[in-house]
Every structure is written in C-alpha cells, then in structure tokens.
C-alpha cells in the first residue's frame, strides 16, 4: 500500500501497477466487491474497522479471468469472522491521541439452527493536524499564473467518524451476509481536487446530497454439491 501524492489517500498497488483511483486492484468483502461502479475504485477515504476481520487474502497479479473487471493488478479479499471465530459475546473500546475513540461489540452463537455472527463497531478521530501539506495542486497553478490562491503549506484534514455493522447467517447450504457502513463525517485529506480548503468540507457532503454516507450490501449464497452416477 502507498499514499497517493496528490490526494494523500491510501492506494493499493501490486508489483508497481496502480492508478490514482485504485481501480486496478479489486477489493472484496467476503467475496463481494466494494468498488464504486462508475470508476472501479474504492470510495475516497475508505476505512474498514479491523476488529471483525478474521484474515485478508491477497492475489498478486491479474485476476480478471476469475473475478471480472477491476482485478487487473490483483485481488484483496477481506474475510470477516464467523460465529465459531467469535464464539460468545465480547465488547471492548480504546482511546488515543487526536481525540480518537473506538468501541465494538460482537456475538457469535447459534439460533434456530443458524450460526449467527454479529458485529457493531464505532470509530472517531479528529485526525493528526500536525501532518502538513507543503504544496498542493493549486500551488502549481499559482506558479504558472503568478497568483497566490493556494492555502499550502497547511494541515491535512483527516478526521473521520464511522459506524460499521456486520451480520452473518449460515446454515447447511445457506450463507447470508449483511454489511452496513455509515461514514457520518470525514475530512478530505489534501482537499477536493488535491487543493487545501479551510472550510473543512466533508466527504459525505461532497459525494451525496446529504450529511450521511451509507453503504448497504446483502449477499445471499446457496452452495450445494451433487454427485451423479452413470451406469
């Protein structure tokens, strides 16, 4: 993983192959793609809490023949915890610098013949205002036009507030998973268009006509193996 020099957002690369939108590496959650359809990459400022992650599988190299579009350079599959992995009820929390707090609750067990895995996680941080952008995209324009519109050098806006909920139901041939994520407020790092902005614009306001940015994924699977015998 690297940091994009313009947006200062995370960018996945495999064997040096990448682009600015991260559309060359396909990111999956339990086999379901997380890419945005109109450009193929992840949403800007994408975050996935780690407390409910069981493992991460990585394929280095082209995988489009198996996984389809956006897997040109590789595939990252995030596997969430099953009921057996959680095995009971756990709650926890942590605090840290930059007014950072996070909390989570998880439950894994059995109900009416189903294996049930549930997780709810919350994260918040005001971000490290000590991370300074020495020059942004407006700085280059200023140098050409002789203007002074850039706000650089200035601090990067990487605050965020995130809710994340996952529910997995498994029974014999059925495997049903729900994932909901709400990025209620998030800074734009180096700014919209990679230009610093003192107005503290929120990502959710820039991408949607509301203050909240919701994602909901429902993925039902039915798996069965049949053996045919020919005489």
C-alpha positions in Angstrom: 0.0 0.0 0.0 1.2 3.5 -0.8 0.0 7.1 -0.3 -1.2 8.9 -3.4 1.0 12.0 -3.8 -2.0 14.3 -4.7 -4.9 13.2 -2.6 -2.8 11.7 0.3 -5.4 8.8 0.3 -4.3 5.2 0.5 -3.6 3.4 -2.8 -3.1 -0.3 -3.3 -0.5 -1.4 -5.8 0.8 -4.8 -6.9 4.2 -5.1 -8.4 4.2 -1.4 -9.1 0.9 -1.4 -11.0 -1.6 1.2 -9.8 -3.5 4.3 -10.8 -4.8 7.4 -8.9 -8.3 5.9 -8.3 -7.1 2.4 -7.1 -9.2 0.8 -9.8 -6.6 -1.8 -10.8 -6.8 -3.8 -7.6 -10.2 -5.3 -6.7 -11.2 -5.2 -3.1 -13.7 -7.7 -1.8 -15.5 -8.2 1.5 -16.3 -11.9 1.9 -16.1 -12.3 -1.9 -18.4 -9.3 -2.6 -16.8 -6.4 -4.4 -16.6 -3.0 -2.6 -15.7 -0.9 -5.7 -17.7 2.1 -6.9 -19.3 1.2 -10.3 -18.7 4.4 -12.1 -14.9 4.4 -11.7 -14.0 1.0 -10.3 -12.0 2.0 -7.2 -12.9 2.3 -3.6 -14.7 5.3 -2.1 -12.4 8.2 -1.2 -11.2 7.8 2.5 -12.5 4.2 2.7 -12.0 2.6 6.1 -12.7 -0.9 7.4 -12.5 -1.5 11.2 -10.2 -4.4 11.9 -11.9 -5.9 15.0 -14.2 -8.2 12.9 -11.6 -9.2 10.3 -10.6 -12.9 10.5 -8.0 -12.8 7.7 -7.0 -11.0 4.5 -6.3 -12.9 1.3 -4.2 -11.3 -1.4 -3.7 -12.4 -5.0 -0.7 -10.7 -6.6 -1.1 -10.5 -10.3 -4.0 -10.3 -12.9 -7.2 -12.0 -11.7 -9.8 -10.7 -14.1 -10.4 -14.1 -15.7 -11.8 -15.3 -12.4 -13.0 -12.1 -10.6 -14.0 -9.9 -13.6 -13.4 -6.2 -14.0 -11.0 -4.1 -11.8 -8.8 -7.1 -10.9 -6.1 -6.2 -13.5 -3.2 -6.0 -11.0 -4.5 -8.1 -8.1 -7.3 -9.0 -5.7 -7.7 -8.3 -1.9 -10.4 -10.3 -0.2 -11.3 -9.3 3.4 -12.7 -12.3 5.3 -14.9 -11.4 8.3 -15.2 -13.5 11.5 -17.6 -16.4 11.6 -19.8 -17.5 14.6 -17.1 -20.0 15.5 -14.3 -17.4 15.4 -16.2 -15.1 17.8 -17.7 -17.9 20.0 -19.6 -15.9 22.6 -20.1 -12.2 23.3 -17.2 -9.7 23.5 -17.2 -5.9 24.0 -14.3 -3.5 24.0 -13.1 0.0 23.5 -10.0 2.1 23.2 -8.9 5.8 23.3 -5.9 7.6 21.9 -4.3 10.8 20.6 -6.2 13.3 18.4 -9.5 12.8 20.3 -9.7 9.2 19.0 -12.2 6.7 20.4 -13.4 3.4 19.2 -15.7 0.8 20.6 -17.1 -2.6 19.5 -19.5 -5.4 20.4 -19.5 -8.9 18.9 -21.6 -12.0 19.3 -21.2 -15.5 17.8 -23.5 -18.3 18.6 -26.4 -20.5 17.4 -30.1 -19.5 17.0 -32.9 -21.7 15.5 -30.4 -23.9 13.7 -28.4 -20.9 12.2 -24.8 -20.0 13.0 -25.1 -16.3 13.8 -22.1 -13.8 13.8 -22.9 -10.2 14.6 -20.6 -7.2 15.0 -21.1 -3.5 15.6 -18.1 -1.1 15.6 -17.7 2.7 16.0 -14.6 4.9 15.3 -14.0 8.6 15.7 -10.9 10.8 15.4 -10.2 14.5 14.8 -7.1 13.5 12.9 -3.4 14.5 13.1 -3.4 18.2 12.4 0.4 18.1 12.5 0.6 16.5 9.1 1.5 19.4 6.8 0.9 19.7 3.1 3.8 21.8 1.8 2.3 22.3 -1.7 -1.0 21.3 -3.3 -2.4 21.3 -6.9 -3.3 25.0 -6.5 0.4 25.7 -5.8 1.3 24.6 -9.3 -1.4 26.8 -10.9 -0.2 29.7 -8.8 3.4 29.3 -10.1 2.2 29.4 -13.7 -0.3 32.3 -13.3 1.6 34.3 -10.7 -1.4 34.1 -8.3 -1.4 33.4 -4.5 -4.6 31.3 -4.0 -3.1 28.2 -2.5 -3.5 27.6 1.2 -0.4 25.5 1.4 1.5 24.9 3.5 -1.3 23.8 5.7 -2.5 20.9 7.8 -4.2 17.9 6.2 -7.9 17.3 7.2 -8.1 13.5 8.0 -10.8 13.5 10.7 -13.5 10.8 10.5 -16.5 9.2 12.2 -17.6 5.7 11.2 -20.2 3.2 12.1 -19.8 -0.4 10.8 -22.2 -3.3 11.3 -22.0 -6.8 10.0 -24.3 -9.8 10.3 -23.6 -13.3 9.1 -26.1 -16.2 9.0 -25.0 -19.7 8.0 -27.0 -22.9 7.9 -26.1 -26.0 5.8 -26.1 -24.8 2.2 -27.0 -21.2 3.0 -24.6 -18.4 3.7 -26.2 -14.9 4.1 -24.2 -11.8 5.0 -25.2 -8.2 5.6 -22.8 -5.3 5.8 -23.8 -1.7 6.6 -21.3 1.2 6.9 -22.1 4.8 7.7 -19.2 7.4 7.3 -21.0 10.2 9.0 -18.2 12.8 8.8 -14.8 12.6 7.1 -12.2 15.1 6.1 -10.9 15.4 2.6 -7.3 15.0 3.5 -5.4 17.1 1.0 -8.6 18.7 -0.2 -11.1 18.3 -3.1 -9.1 18.4 -6.3 -6.0 18.0 -4.1 -6.2 21.7 -3.0 -6.5 22.6 0.7 -9.8 24.0 1.9 -10.2 25.8 5.2 -14.0 25.2 5.2 -13.5 21.6 6.4 -15.7 20.2 3.7 -17.0 16.7 4.5 -16.5 13.8 2.1 -20.1 12.7 2.6 -21.3 16.2 1.6 -19.2 16.1 -1.5 -20.4 12.7 -2.7 -24.0 12.9 -1.8 -26.8 15.5 -1.2 -27.0 14.6 2.5 -24.8 14.8 5.6 -24.6 11.0 5.8 -23.0 8.4 3.5 -24.5 4.9 3.8 -23.4 1.7 2.2 -25.5 -1.5 2.5 -24.5 -4.8 1.0 -26.6 -8.0 1.2 -25.1 -11.2 -0.2 -27.0 -14.5 -0.1 -25.3 -17.7 -1.2 -26.6 -21.2 -1.7 -23.9 -23.8 -2.1 -24.6 -27.5 -2.9 -22.6 -30.4 -4.4 -24.4 -33.1 -6.3 -22.7 -36.3 -7.4 -24.2 -38.0 -10.4 -23.6 -41.7 -11.0 -23.7 -43.1 -14.5 -24.1 -46.8 -15.1 
